[in-house]
Amino acid sequence: MKALVVRKEGDEKPVASVEDITEDMLPEGDVTVAVEYSTVNYKDGLCIGPGGGLVRSYPHVPGIDFSGTVESSDDPRYAPGDKVVLTGWRVGEVHWGGYAQKARVKADWLVPLPDGLSTRQAMAVGTAGFTSMLAVMALEDHGLKPGQGPVLVTGAAGGVGSVAVAILAAKGYEVAGVTGRPETADYLKSLGATQIVPREEINETTKRPLEKETWAGCVDAVGGPMLARVLGQMQYGASVSAVGLAGGAALPATVIPFLLRGVNLLGIDSVMRPYEDRIRAWGEIAAHLPMDTLEAMIQPATLADLPQLGADILKGQIKGRVVVDVNA
């Protein structure tokens, strides 16, 4: 079977290429899945290329998420023929991942594919979309409702941002998308954004800890100075779901928005998320993410395309959702 294998010798840079591997090379696990689709996330770019401290040993098969059909199972929860999806659990980082025609994993890491979603659509959603839904769920669990004002999405043209815009718009929210790429404005509007915010307007910190109360909620995929600025623009009692750090891990902010406006900063982790949360999120995705909108985000790819796509996503040059057909 074919797989994207990353090899590294000594201090040399990792090299990724498509190779033929055998099933006995797969890691331990109690379920073997015939992989149909995977996708490309920022972590995948790191694992294909520099490693980013995520990959423990080489040779390595990246791919932090995948969807497919159970081929064999030693666990009673899954039987041959079951459609499944996997995101997180450090698969594709520590454990071999989805950039192969088969994967062997623990049953605890899998989620049954919800009714109404195909395996291809599941990877158009992928880790990025799953994280987006967790972020929206957290905002709603903390009181966000349509009609309260615009909801901001930073990094809106990226994978997480694109799905967040589409989900929020489908749920009836007024959505403002932040992007540093003016050419993506029409794309974001097609997903449901009603306002485009140029990145330079919101990308620098200000000496004023509070600005005009503007946003009813925010899904933030950027972090850094932009997140600090956004905190001072939130409405009273509003929440920000923090899902990424494309703009940096440091947070040059003050506690004033938390103390004077009761702003909530909600951390969103998708890697170790409990099973019950995963079932709820995938159910919400199947119910609320318009499939025609999802289709418009898709950029098809094959295993052979992954080295270049991995480099592109690290440079912020991927728009929407890449769907990798591992059998093409």
C-alpha positions in Angstrom: 0.0 0.0 0.0 1.1 3.6 -0.6 2.0 6.1 2.2 3.7 9.4 2.5 6.7 8.6 4.5 9.0 11.2 6.1 12.6 10.1 6.7 15.3 11.9 8.5 19.0 11.0 8.8 21.0 12.6 11.6 21.0 16.3 11.5 19.7 16.5 7.9 16.3 18.0 7.1 13.4 15.6 6.9 12.5 14.4 3.4 8.9 13.3 2.5 8.0 11.1 -0.4 5.4 8.5 -1.4 6.5 5.0 -0.8 5.1 1.5 -0.8 4.8 0.0 2.7 3.5 -3.2 4.1 0.7 -3.7 6.7 3.1 -5.3 9.2 4.9 -1.9 9.4 1.8 -0.2 10.9 1.9 0.6 14.6 0.0 -1.3 17.3 -3.7 -0.8 17.6 -7.0 -2.7 17.8 -8.7 -1.3 14.7 -7.4 -1.3 11.2 -9.0 1.3 8.9 -8.9 1.4 5.1 -8.3 5.1 4.8 -10.2 7.0 2.1 -9.5 10.6 2.8 -7.3 12.9 4.9 -6.6 16.6 4.9 -3.9 19.2 5.6 -3.6 21.1 8.9 -0.9 23.4 10.2 0.4 20.5 12.3 0.6 18.3 9.2 2.8 21.0 7.6 5.2 20.8 10.6 5.2 16.9 10.6 5.8 16.7 6.8 8.6 19.3 7.1 10.6 20.6 10.0 8.9 18.4 12.6 8.2 21.3 15.0 9.0 19.0 18.0 5.9 17.0 17.2 7.5 13.9 15.6 9.3 11.6 18.0 10.9 9.1 15.7 11.5 8.5 12.0 10.5 7.1 9.5 7.1 8.6 10.1 3.7 8.7 8.4 2.0 12.1 9.1 -1.7 12.9 8.8 -3.5 14.1 12.0 -6.9 13.1 10.8 -8.6 10.7 8.4 -11.9 9.0 7.5 -12.5 5.6 6.1 -14.0 2.1 6.6 -13.1 -0.4 9.3 -11.3 -3.3 7.8 -10.7 -5.4 10.9 -11.3 -4.8 14.6 -10.5 -6.5 17.9 -12.9 -4.1 19.7 -16.6 -4.9 19.9 -17.6 -1.3 19.3 -16.4 -1.5 15.6 -17.0 -4.0 12.9 -15.7 -4.4 9.4 -17.6 -2.0 7.1 -18.2 0.7 9.7 -17.5 4.2 8.6 -15.3 6.1 11.0 -13.5 9.4 11.5 -10.5 10.2 13.6 -9.1 13.5 14.7 -6.5 14.2 17.4 -5.0 11.9 20.0 -1.5 12.8 18.6 -2.1 10.5 15.7 0.1 11.7 12.8 2.5 13.2 15.4 3.6 10.4 17.8 1.5 7.7 16.2 1.5 7.0 12.5 -1.4 8.8 10.8 -3.7 9.1 7.9 -1.4 9.8 5.0 -1.5 6.1 4.0 -4.0 3.7 2.5 -4.4 2.0 5.8 -4.1 3.0 9.5 -4.0 1.0 12.7 -5.2 2.9 15.8 -6.9 2.4 19.2 -10.7 2.1 19.1 -11.0 4.8 21.7 -9.7 7.3 19.2 -12.4 6.7 16.6 -15.8 8.2 16.2 -18.6 6.7 14.1 -19.3 8.8 11.1 -22.6 10.6 11.7 -25.5 10.0 9.3 -25.6 12.5 6.5 -21.8 12.9 6.2 -19.7 11.1 3.6 -16.1 10.2 4.4 -15.0 12.9 1.9 -17.2 15.5 3.6 -15.8 14.4 7.0 -12.3 15.4 5.8 -13.5 18.6 4.2 -14.4 19.3 7.8 -11.4 17.6 9.4 -9.6 18.7 12.5 -10.0 22.3 11.5 -13.8 22.1 11.1 -14.1 20.0 14.2 -12.2 22.6 16.2 -14.4 25.3 14.7 -17.5 23.6 15.9 -16.1 23.1 19.4 -15.3 26.9 19.4 -18.9 27.8 18.3 -20.3 25.4 20.9 -18.3 27.0 23.6 -19.5 30.5 22.6 -23.1 29.3 22.7 -22.6 27.4 26.0 -21.5 30.8 27.4 -24.6 32.6 26.2 -24.1 33.7 22.6 -27.3 33.9 20.5 -28.1 35.3 17.1 -29.1 38.9 17.1 -26.7 40.1 19.7 -24.3 41.7 17.2 -21.5 40.6 14.8 -19.4 37.6 15.6 -15.7 38.0 14.6 -13.7 35.3 13.0 -9.9 35.9 12.8 -7.8 34.1 10.2 -11.1 33.7 8.4 -9.8 32.4 5.1 -7.9 29.5 6.7 -9.2 26.1 7.4 -10.5 26.7 10.9 -11.8 30.2 10.0 -13.6 29.1 6.8 -15.6 26.5 8.6 -16.3 28.8 11.5 -17.7 31.5 9.1 -19.9 28.9 7.4 -21.2 27.4 10.6 -22.0 30.8 12.3 -23.7 32.1 9.1 -25.8 28.9 8.8 -26.9 29.3 12.4 -28.1 32.8 11.8 -25.2 34.9 13.1 -23.9 38.1 11.5 -20.3 37.2 10.8 -17.3 39.5 10.4 -14.2 37.9 8.9 -10.6 39.1 9.4 -8.2 38.4 6.6 -4.8 39.7 5.4 -5.5 38.6 1.9 -7.9 41.1 0.2 -8.4 38.6 -2.7 -10.3 36.3 -0.3 -13.1 38.7 0.4 -15.5 37.3 -2.2 -14.7 33.8 -1.0 -15.5 34.7 2.6 -18.8 36.4 1.5 -19.7 33.2 -0.3 -19.4 31.4 3.0 -21.7 33.8 4.7 -19.5 36.7 6.0 -21.3 40.0 5.9 -18.3 42.1 6.9 -14.7 41.9 5.9 -12.1 43.3 8.3 -8.6 44.0 6.9 -6.0 42.4 9.1 -4.0 45.6 9.5 -7.0 47.3 11.2 -6.9 44.9 14.1 -3.4 43.4 14.1 -1.6 45.8 16.4 -2.0 46.3 20.2 -3.2 49.7 21.4 -2.4 51.5 24.7 -6.1 51.7 25.4 -7.1 48.5 27.3 -10.8 49.0 26.2 -12.2 50.2 22.9 -15.8 50.4 21.6 -17.9 47.4 22.4 -18.2 45.8 19.0 -18.2 42.0 18.9 -20.8 39.7 20.4 -18.4 36.8 20.2 -15.1 35.7 18.5 -13.5 32.6 17.1 -9.8 33.5 17.2 -7.3 31.4 15.2 -4.5 33.9 15.3 -3.6 34.7 18.9 -0.8 37.2 19.7 -1.4 40.9 19.3 -4.6 40.4 17.4 -6.2 38.5 20.2 -5.1 41.1 22.7 -6.7 43.8 20.6 -9.9 41.9 20.2 -10.3 41.3 23.9 -10.6 45.1 24.3 -13.4 45.3 21.7 -15.7 42.6 23.0 -19.2 43.5 24.2 -19.9 43.2 28.0 -20.0 39.6 29.0 -19.0 38.3 25.6 -16.6 35.4 24.9 -13.6 34.6 22.7 -12.8 31.0 21.7 -9.1 30.7 21.3 -8.2 28.0 18.8 -4.8 28.9 17.3 -1.6 30.9 17.4 -0.8 31.7 13.8 0.1 35.3 15.0 2.2 34.2 17.9 1.8 32.5 21.3 2.5 35.5 23.4 -0.5 37.5 24.6 0.4 41.2 25.1 -2.9 42.1 26.9 -4.1 43.5 30.2 -6.7 42.0 32.6 -8.9 45.1 32.2 -11.4 43.5 29.7 -11.9 40.6 32.1 -12.4 42.8 35.1 -14.5 45.7 33.7 -16.4 44.0 30.9 -16.6 40.4 32.2 -15.1 39.1 28.9 -14.4 35.3 28.8 -11.4 33.8 27.1 -12.2 30.2 26.3 -9.4 27.8 25.4 -10.4 25.2 22.8 -8.5 21.9 22.6 -9.4 19.3 20.0 -6.7 16.8 20.5 -7.7 15.1 23.8 -11.4 16.0 23.7 -13.6 13.5 25.5 -15.7 11.1 23.4 -19.0 12.7 24.4 -17.9 16.1 23.2 -16.7 14.6 19.9 -20.1 12.9 19.3 -21.9 16.2 20.1 -19.6 18.2 17.8 -19.9 15.8 14.8 -23.7 15.7 15.3 -23.8 19.5 15.2 -21.6 19.6 12.1 -23.9 17.2 10.3 -26.9 19.3 11.3 -25.7 22.8 10.8 -22.8 22.9 8.2 -24.3 23.4 4.7 -22.8 20.8 2.5 -22.9 23.0 -0.7 -20.9 25.6 1.2 -18.5 22.9 2.4 -18.1 21.7 -1.2 -17.1 25.3 -2.3 -14.2 25.2 0.2 -12.6 22.0 -1.1 -9.2 21.8 -2.8 -8.6 18.2 -3.9 -5.2 16.6 -3.5 -3.3 13.4 -3.6 -0.5 11.9 -1.5 2.0 13.2 -4.0 0.8 16.8 -3.5 1.5 16.7 0.2 5.1 17.8 0.4 4.3 21.1 -1.4 1.0 21.6 0.5 2.7 21.1 3.8 5.2 23.9 2.9 2.3 26.1 1.6 0.2 25.8 4.8 3.2 26.8 7.0 3.4 30.0 4.8 -0.3 30.8 5.2 -0.9 30.1 1.5 -3.8 27.6 1.8 -7.4 28.8 1.3 -10.3 26.7 2.5 -10.0 22.9 3.0 -7.7 20.5 1.3 -9.1 17.0 0.9 -6.5 14.3 0.2 -7.7 11.2 -1.6 -5.1 8.7 -0.4 -6.1 6.2 -3.1 -5.8 8.5 -6.1 
